[in-house]
Amino acid sequence: VWTNYCFFRSYGREDLNIIKNDFQLTNEIFMQLINIIKPKSIICLSKDLQFYLEEKEVLENEVSQTIEKINSRNDYTVLKAKLNNYDFYCLPHPNYPAKKEQRTKAWDFCFKS
C-alpha cells in the first residue's frame, strides 16, 4: 500500500513545502489509517515529515546514521524507529540527488542487520 502522510496542502501553498499545520491536521487521520492497514513497515521519503515527527517526539527506539557527502551540498541522515509500534524508516526520496552507493548505504542501514 502506498499513501502520503499529508493528504492535502493549505490553500495557496500547492507549490511550496508542506507546512507544520498541514501535518498536524493530517496526523490523526494517518494514525487511524495505519492502525486499519497494519503495515509491516512504513517508509518515509520526506525530510519535512521526518523533522515533524522527531519534533513531536512520536518516534520510539530511534536510531539514525549520517550518510556523508550524499550530494555536493550536505550530508543526509537516514533513520529507523517505531511509529505506533510499526517499523518506520526515513530514506532519501527517489528524486533526491544522491549517488547509487549512498542510496545503497542508506537502505543497508535500514534493512540489513
C-alpha positions as CSV (number, residue, x, y, z in Angstrom):
1,V,0.0,0.0,0.0
2,W,1.3,3.5,-0.8
3,T,-0.1,6.8,0.6
4,N,1.1,10.2,1.5
5,Y,1.2,11.2,5.2
6,C,-0.3,14.6,4.4
7,F,-3.4,14.3,2.1
8,F,-3.6,18.0,1.2
9,R,-1.8,21.3,1.3
10,S,-3.1,24.6,2.7
11,Y,-4.8,26.8,0.1
12,G,-2.3,28.9,-1.8
13,R,0.6,26.6,-0.9
14,E,0.3,24.0,-3.5
15,D,3.8,24.7,-5.0
16,L,5.6,25.0,-1.6
17,N,6.7,22.7,1.1
18,I,4.1,21.3,3.4
19,I,3.7,23.4,6.5
20,K,3.5,22.2,10.1
21,N,-0.2,23.0,10.3
22,D,-0.9,20.6,7.4
23,F,1.0,17.8,9.2
24,Q,-0.9,18.5,12.4
25,L,-4.3,18.4,10.7
26,T,-3.4,15.1,9.0
27,N,-1.8,13.3,11.9
28,E,-4.9,11.7,13.5
29,I,-6.2,10.6,10.1
30,F,-2.9,9.0,9.2
31,M,-2.6,7.2,12.6
32,Q,-6.1,5.8,12.2
33,L,-5.2,4.7,8.6
34,I,-2.0,2.8,9.7
35,N,-4.0,1.1,12.5
36,I,-6.5,-0.1,10.0
37,I,-3.9,-1.3,7.4
38,K,-1.5,-2.7,10.0
39,P,1.6,-2.3,7.7
40,K,4.7,-4.5,8.2
41,S,6.7,-1.3,7.9
42,I,6.4,2.4,6.9
43,I,9.0,4.0,4.6
44,C,9.2,7.8,4.8
45,L,10.7,9.7,1.8
46,S,10.2,13.2,3.2
47,K,12.7,15.1,5.3
48,D,9.9,17.5,6.3
49,L,7.9,14.7,7.7
50,Q,10.9,13.2,9.5
51,F,11.6,16.6,11.1
52,Y,8.0,17.0,12.1
53,L,7.7,13.5,13.7
54,E,11.0,14.0,15.6
55,E,9.9,17.4,16.9
56,K,6.6,15.8,18.0
57,E,8.6,13.1,19.7
58,V,6.3,10.3,18.5
59,L,9.1,8.1,17.2
60,E,10.3,5.4,19.6
61,N,13.7,3.5,19.6
62,E,15.1,6.0,17.1
63,V,18.4,5.2,15.6
64,S,20.0,7.3,12.9
65,Q,23.1,7.3,10.7
66,T,24.6,10.1,8.7
67,I,25.4,9.2,5.1
68,E,28.3,11.6,4.4
69,K,28.6,13.6,1.3
70,I,25.4,12.3,-0.3
71,N,25.5,15.2,-2.6
72,S,27.7,18.2,-3.0
73,R,25.6,20.3,-0.6
74,N,25.3,18.3,2.6
75,D,25.1,15.1,4.5
76,Y,21.9,13.0,4.7
77,T,20.6,11.4,7.9
78,V,18.7,8.1,7.5
79,L,16.6,6.9,10.4
80,K,14.9,3.8,11.7
81,A,12.4,3.8,14.6
82,K,9.0,2.7,15.7
83,L,5.8,4.7,14.9
84,N,2.8,3.3,16.8
85,N,4.7,0.0,17.2
86,Y,5.3,-0.2,13.4
87,D,8.8,-0.3,11.9
88,F,9.4,3.2,10.5
89,Y,12.3,4.2,8.1
90,C,13.3,7.5,6.7
91,L,15.2,7.3,3.4
92,P,16.2,9.7,0.6
93,H,13.4,10.5,-1.8
94,P,13.9,9.0,-5.3
95,N,14.3,12.5,-6.7
96,Y,17.0,13.4,-4.1
97,P,20.3,13.9,-5.9
98,A,22.3,11.0,-4.3
99,K,24.7,8.6,-5.8
100,K,23.9,4.9,-6.1
101,E,26.5,3.9,-3.4
102,Q,25.0,6.4,-1.0
103,R,21.5,5.1,-1.5
104,T,22.7,1.5,-1.1
105,K,24.4,2.5,2.2
106,A,21.1,4.2,3.4
107,W,19.0,1.2,2.5
108,D,21.5,-1.3,4.0
109,F,21.4,0.7,7.3
110,C,17.7,0.4,7.5
111,F,17.1,-3.1,6.3
112,K,20.2,-5.2,6.9
113,S,21.1,-6.3,10.4
